Amino acid sequence: MLMRARRATMGVPEREILAFKGGDSANWRHLEDGVRAAVGGYHAVVDGGSLADIMARLEQVPKPLNGYAHEGVAMGLTGLDCVLPSKSRFREFLAGPGDAHVYMVHIGAGEALARMRRRPEPFLARLDDPVLRWLVMDGYGFHQGFFARAKYVDRQVVPAFLSPYARRVFDQGVGRSIWFTAGADVVRIAAHIAAFTPDRHADLWLGVGVACSYVGGLSRQEIECLREVCAPHLTRVAIGAAFAARGRHRAGNPQPDTDLACEVLCGTDSLGASTIVEDAFAALPRRMDQPGYELLQTHLFEVFTASSLPA
């Protein structure tokens, strides 16, 4: 009964899980697998039990999908922190089994804040990592674009309480959500982004690059089509693809789709792209007068601009 009560108050209903789907093709099923893995991790927390119990459930998740599952766990733990703030379950997870999936864990925290209707910037200001904490904002944007598509994609609303830089990372999350809600259809993705004001295009496309590399599911021909339609923002797409590759290699769950995306969009395999991002982290100054994530992306922009990306 307690489990059912938790599901009723905090769970993600089946209708919400499937609301994004526009068909039953291989692409749609591939996207659904990722969504269900994330929701499964979230429900593992909502259902109750110790962190050890939750992690035991995650061991059943196929390796290519376990990043999504960790994202969901972080979402659930952050949601509990919002309603039962006696301790930080999120920090405990981040310092322990969530460490390898640190990128996805921060994203999951942002999704929880959106679901719990909490403002994200006070939360990320309390986090230690000056770079990765901004992924909370990405997760916030993804949740809003995915679960409230009519408002945040169709009507293109941006929360008025966000700072100028937070709005940019919010858009990167929205761009990633468009990958899912458009069924990874390159033509539809391009049409959605074209409907936004031009000043938002670069960050929306960066989010698409993250999704293409991390989520995968496309053929070489489809990714080459993506490279053509995003041509004015190819460098941003390459940054997103490389960043996702770094996340997968850090977590130890690289997949062939990430190699393919990086080859077409970055001109190197996923390990090469991951190394570029790792080097960019190493080049960051100790004292930062700008958001760390912005400094990282600026460095990557310079690297990819100088590298003659595939045409």
LOFI-175355 format. One record per residue (C-alpha): residue in one letter; chain; y negated, z, x. Coordinates in Angstrom, 3 decimals, padded with zeros to 6 digits. Layout:
LOFI-175355
R_A_A_Y_Z_X
...
end
This chain:
LOFI-175355
R_M_A_000.000_000.000_000.000
R_L_A_-002.393_000.825_002.835
R_M_A_-001.707_-002.559_004.426
R_R_A_-002.392_-004.347_001.144
R_A_A_-005.614_-002.377_000.716
R_R_A_-006.753_-003.339_004.213
R_R_A_-005.927_-006.994_003.580
R_A_A_-007.819_-006.898_000.289
R_T_A_-010.992_-005.504_001.855
R_M_A_-010.994_-007.079_005.332
R_G_A_-008.431_-009.889_005.282
R_V_A_-009.051_-013.627_005.279
R_P_A_-007.652_-015.084_002.028
R_E_A_-005.441_-018.161_002.153
R_R_A_-008.061_-020.178_000.277
R_E_A_-010.548_-019.541_003.097
R_I_A_-008.017_-020.474_005.755
R_L_A_-007.353_-023.832_004.118
R_A_A_-010.827_-024.594_002.769
R_F_A_-011.762_-026.591_005.874
R_K_A_-008.814_-028.992_005.605
R_G_A_-009.443_-032.518_004.390
R_G_A_-005.941_-033.914_004.651
R_D_A_-002.440_-033.449_006.044
R_S_A_-002.497_-035.739_009.070
R_A_A_-001.278_-034.631_012.498
R_N_A_-004.875_-033.855_013.494
R_W_A_-005.447_-031.610_010.486
R_R_A_-002.140_-029.784_011.061
R_H_A_-002.996_-029.290_014.741
R_L_A_-006.324_-027.727_013.788
R_E_A_-004.663_-025.552_011.168
R_D_A_-002.275_-024.182_013.808
R_G_A_-005.237_-022.898_015.818
R_V_A_-006.927_-021.392_012.776
R_R_A_-003.732_-019.657_011.657
R_A_A_-003.112_-018.247_015.145
R_A_A_-006.615_-016.734_015.164
R_V_A_-006.283_-015.352_011.640
R_G_A_-002.839_-014.012_012.555
R_G_A_-004.335_-012.037_015.437
R_Y_A_-007.047_-010.744_013.147
R_H_A_-004.544_-009.675_010.495
R_A_A_-002.425_-007.949_013.146
R_V_A_-005.358_-005.562_013.571
R_V_A_-006.193_-005.312_009.873
R_D_A_-002.578_-004.390_009.075
R_G_A_-002.824_-001.328_011.317
R_G_A_-000.838_-000.032_014.262
R_S_A_-001.513_000.689_017.910
R_L_A_-002.846_-001.831_020.394
R_A_A_000.638_-001.955_021.913
R_D_A_002.077_-002.888_018.509
R_I_A_-000.551_-005.583_018.074
R_M_A_000.173_-007.073_021.485
R_A_A_003.889_-007.095_020.734
R_R_A_003.148_-009.299_017.718
R_L_A_001.086_-011.624_019.901
R_E_A_004.069_-012.205_022.185
R_Q_A_005.578_-014.303_019.370
R_V_A_002.633_-016.739_019.462
R_P_A_003.275_-019.991_021.392
R_K_A_001.459_-019.994_024.730
R_P_A_-000.985_-022.839_023.921
R_L_A_-002.119_-020.838_020.870
R_N_A_-002.281_-017.350_022.329
R_G_A_-005.972_-017.666_023.169
R_Y_A_-006.700_-018.049_019.461
R_A_A_-004.558_-014.998_018.723
R_H_A_-006.537_-012.902_021.222
R_E_A_-009.737_-014.200_019.623
R_G_A_-008.467_-012.942_016.272
R_V_A_-007.523_-009.533_017.674
R_A_A_-011.019_-009.156_019.139
R_M_A_-012.458_-010.128_015.782
R_G_A_-010.377_-007.471_014.034
R_L_A_-011.140_-004.724_016.547
R_T_A_-014.864_-005.458_016.433
R_G_A_-014.730_-005.377_012.641
R_L_A_-013.136_-001.920_012.797
R_D_A_-015.808_-000.813_015.254
R_C_A_-018.422_-001.817_012.685
R_V_A_-016.959_000.388_009.949
R_L_A_-015.437_003.153_012.128
R_P_A_-017.775_003.432_015.133
R_S_A_-016.222_006.542_016.654
R_K_A_-015.099_004.502_019.665
R_S_A_-015.261_000.935_020.970
R_R_A_-011.915_-000.686_020.294
R_F_A_-013.452_-003.973_021.441
R_R_A_-014.308_-002.579_024.885
R_E_A_-010.840_-001.062_025.211
R_F_A_-009.274_-004.432_024.435
R_L_A_-011.637_-006.269_026.767
R_A_A_-010.802_-003.917_029.632
R_G_A_-007.086_-004.227_028.990
R_P_A_-004.935_-006.994_027.497
R_G_A_-007.948_-009.050_026.435
R_D_A_-009.272_-009.459_029.968
R_A_A_-007.406_-012.697_030.744
R_H_A_-008.780_-014.194_027.520
R_V_A_-012.291_-012.840_028.077
R_Y_A_-013.959_-016.022_026.796
R_M_A_-012.084_-016.012_023.498
R_V_A_-012.441_-012.247_023.127
R_H_A_-016.244_-012.441_023.197
R_I_A_-016.114_-015.314_020.695
R_G_A_-013.922_-013.232_018.388
R_A_A_-016.429_-010.369_018.502
R_G_A_-019.170_-012.728_017.347
R_E_A_-017.037_-013.937_014.460
R_A_A_-016.523_-010.345_013.345
R_L_A_-020.251_-009.648_013.377
R_A_A_-020.835_-012.684_011.169
R_R_A_-018.079_-011.621_008.790
R_M_A_-019.403_-008.053_008.637
R_R_A_-022.969_-009.323_008.185
R_R_A_-024.245_-007.617_011.321
R_R_A_-026.934_-009.031_013.537
R_P_A_-025.316_-010.159_016.791
R_E_A_-028.007_-009.686_019.434
R_P_A_-028.092_-005.860_019.382
R_F_A_-024.316_-005.951_019.958
R_L_A_-024.364_-008.412_022.849
R_A_A_-027.261_-006.511_024.472
R_R_A_-024.853_-003.582_024.933
R_L_A_-022.258_-005.663_026.772
R_D_A_-021.961_-005.648_030.545
R_D_A_-021.406_-009.286_031.472
R_P_A_-024.814_-011.036_031.569
R_V_A_-023.186_-014.460_031.177
R_L_A_-020.163_-014.142_028.925
R_R_A_-021.810_-011.800_026.445
R_W_A_-023.629_-014.853_025.062
R_L_A_-020.282_-016.141_023.817
R_V_A_-020.678_-013.532_021.073
R_M_A_-023.469_-015.748_019.792
R_D_A_-021.204_-018.810_020.015
R_G_A_-018.583_-017.042_017.920
R_Y_A_-021.232_-016.039_015.395
R_G_A_-022.312_-019.668_015.048
R_F_A_-018.737_-020.888_014.767
R_H_A_-017.942_-018.466_011.956
R_Q_A_-021.003_-019.473_009.972
R_G_A_-020.409_-023.187_010.462
R_F_A_-016.716_-022.896_009.609
R_F_A_-016.739_-020.464_006.672
R_A_A_-020.198_-021.303_005.264
R_R_A_-020.347_-025.002_006.081
R_A_A_-022.580_-025.944_003.135
R_K_A_-025.323_-023.603_004.335
R_Y_A_-025.136_-023.949_008.103
R_V_A_-023.925_-027.546_008.562
R_D_A_-024.933_-029.398_005.401
R_R_A_-028.263_-027.579_004.905
R_Q_A_-028.603_-026.828_008.653
R_V_A_-029.863_-023.272_008.186
R_V_A_-030.513_-021.161_011.281
R_P_A_-030.746_-017.357_010.862
R_A_A_-034.426_-016.449_011.167
R_F_A_-033.685_-013.230_013.072
R_L_A_-032.236_-014.997_016.127
R_S_A_-034.200_-015.245_019.369
R_P_A_-034.963_-018.757_020.684
R_Y_A_-032.102_-018.786_023.197
R_A_A_-029.664_-017.192_020.754
R_R_A_-030.400_-020.092_018.391
R_R_A_-029.234_-022.512_021.070
R_V_A_-025.902_-020.762_021.624
R_F_A_-025.549_-020.383_017.855
R_D_A_-025.751_-024.189_017.685
R_Q_A_-023.016_-024.524_020.306
R_G_A_-020.760_-022.494_018.020
R_V_A_-021.790_-024.589_015.030
R_G_A_-020.941_-027.730_017.011
R_R_A_-017.494_-026.341_017.713
R_S_A_-017.027_-025.608_014.016
R_I_A_-017.865_-029.219_013.172
R_W_A_-014.891_-030.310_015.287
R_F_A_-012.653_-028.403_012.862
R_T_A_-014.368_-029.155_009.568
R_A_A_-014.614_-032.874_010.433
R_G_A_-010.905_-032.970_011.233
R_A_A_-011.614_-033.891_014.879
R_D_A_-012.670_-037.311_013.601
R_V_A_-015.112_-038.655_016.185
R_V_A_-017.063_-040.845_013.745
R_R_A_-017.474_-038.013_011.245
R_I_A_-018.489_-035.582_013.993
R_A_A_-021.161_-037.967_015.240
R_A_A_-022.476_-038.474_011.691
R_H_A_-022.721_-034.732_011.093
R_I_A_-024.642_-034.151_014.317
R_A_A_-026.932_-037.127_013.729
R_A_A_-028.062_-035.480_010.478
R_F_A_-029.502_-032.515_012.399
R_T_A_-032.962_-032.598_013.949
R_P_A_-032.823_-034.175_017.447
R_D_A_-033.803_-030.947_019.223
R_R_A_-030.445_-029.446_018.157
R_H_A_-028.212_-032.334_019.216
R_A_A_-027.597_-031.338_022.860
R_D_A_-026.221_-027.895_022.003
R_L_A_-024.187_-029.158_019.062
R_W_A_-022.578_-031.747_021.353
R_L_A_-021.865_-029.109_023.989
R_G_A_-019.873_-027.208_021.372
R_V_A_-017.961_-030.390_020.565
R_G_A_-017.082_-030.695_024.263
R_V_A_-015.661_-027.173_024.244
R_A_A_-013.556_-027.957_021.187
R_C_A_-012.278_-031.288_022.493
R_S_A_-011.076_-029.665_025.714
R_Y_A_-009.764_-026.365_024.355
R_V_A_-008.370_-027.439_020.995
R_G_A_-007.170_-030.897_022.012
R_G_A_-005.118_-033.064_019.699
R_L_A_-006.776_-036.425_020.410
R_S_A_-005.451_-039.492_022.195
R_R_A_-007.121_-040.969_025.261
R_Q_A_-008.547_-043.757_023.118
R_E_A_-010.109_-041.254_020.700
R_I_A_-011.660_-039.237_023.538
R_E_A_-013.010_-042.441_025.071
R_C_A_-014.599_-043.174_021.696
R_L_A_-016.122_-039.684_021.756
R_R_A_-017.519_-040.393_025.221
R_E_A_-019.201_-043.517_023.878
R_V_A_-020.752_-041.994_020.762
R_C_A_-022.074_-038.936_022.613
R_A_A_-023.432_-041.006_025.529
R_P_A_-026.998_-039.581_025.476
R_H_A_-025.497_-036.074_025.671
R_L_A_-022.395_-036.776_027.760
R_T_A_-023.438_-034.277_030.418
R_R_A_-023.596_-031.536_027.798
R_V_A_-020.188_-032.535_026.444
R_A_A_-018.790_-032.443_029.988
R_I_A_-020.188_-028.934_030.471
R_G_A_-018.422_-027.783_027.321
R_A_A_-015.150_-029.441_028.327
R_A_A_-015.243_-027.896_031.797
R_F_A_-016.083_-024.455_030.433
R_A_A_-013.120_-024.600_028.062
R_A_A_-010.894_-025.677_030.960
R_R_A_-012.016_-022.625_032.912
R_G_A_-011.156_-020.426_029.964
R_R_A_-007.657_-021.864_029.697
R_H_A_-006.943_-021.633_033.426
R_R_A_-008.249_-018.075_033.604
R_A_A_-005.934_-017.148_030.728
R_G_A_-002.976_-018.965_032.299
R_N_A_-002.466_-021.261_029.312
R_P_A_-003.651_-024.733_030.399
R_Q_A_-002.324_-027.636_028.357
R_P_A_-002.065_-031.416_028.874
R_D_A_-004.731_-032.086_026.235
R_T_A_-007.258_-030.192_028.354
R_D_A_-006.378_-032.325_031.380
R_L_A_-006.856_-035.465_029.327
R_A_A_-010.205_-034.342_027.912
R_C_A_-011.509_-033.401_031.349
R_E_A_-010.325_-036.660_032.909
R_V_A_-012.170_-038.726_030.302
R_L_A_-015.276_-036.556_029.922
R_C_A_-015.679_-034.893_033.336
R_G_A_-014.029_-037.357_035.722
R_T_A_-011.515_-034.783_037.000
R_D_A_-008.465_-032.906_035.752
R_S_A_-008.739_-029.520_034.071
R_L_A_-008.170_-027.595_037.299
R_G_A_-010.956_-029.539_038.984
R_A_A_-013.274_-028.905_036.047
R_S_A_-012.309_-025.225_036.014
R_T_A_-013.121_-024.971_039.725
R_I_A_-016.561_-026.487_039.119
R_V_A_-017.275_-023.745_036.579
R_E_A_-015.863_-021.044_038.858
R_D_A_-018.161_-022.243_041.656
R_A_A_-021.107_-022.198_039.247
R_F_A_-020.389_-018.564_038.437
R_A_A_-020.305_-017.767_042.149
R_A_A_-023.682_-019.455_042.653
R_L_A_-025.478_-017.331_040.045
R_P_A_-028.156_-014.982_041.410
R_R_A_-027.543_-011.269_041.186
R_R_A_-030.868_-010.737_039.509
R_M_A_-031.500_-013.041_036.574
R_D_A_-034.871_-013.730_034.997
R_Q_A_-033.258_-015.910_032.310
R_P_A_-030.150_-015.492_030.153
R_G_A_-027.140_-015.724_032.465
R_Y_A_-025.376_-018.258_030.265
R_E_A_-028.423_-020.523_030.395
R_L_A_-028.501_-020.309_034.208
R_L_A_-024.805_-021.177_034.341
R_Q_A_-025.186_-024.183_032.054
R_T_A_-028.272_-025.374_033.945
R_H_A_-026.291_-025.281_037.192
R_L_A_-023.430_-027.190_035.599
R_F_A_-025.877_-029.739_034.193
R_E_A_-027.156_-030.382_037.710
R_V_A_-023.635_-030.699_039.103
R_F_A_-022.454_-033.155_036.461
R_T_A_-025.695_-035.134_036.554
R_A_A_-025.173_-035.681_040.270
R_S_A_-021.467_-036.499_039.945
R_S_A_-021.671_-039.848_038.112
R_L_A_-019.666_-039.019_035.006
R_P_A_-017.209_-041.622_033.662
R_A_A_-018.913_-044.415_031.744
end
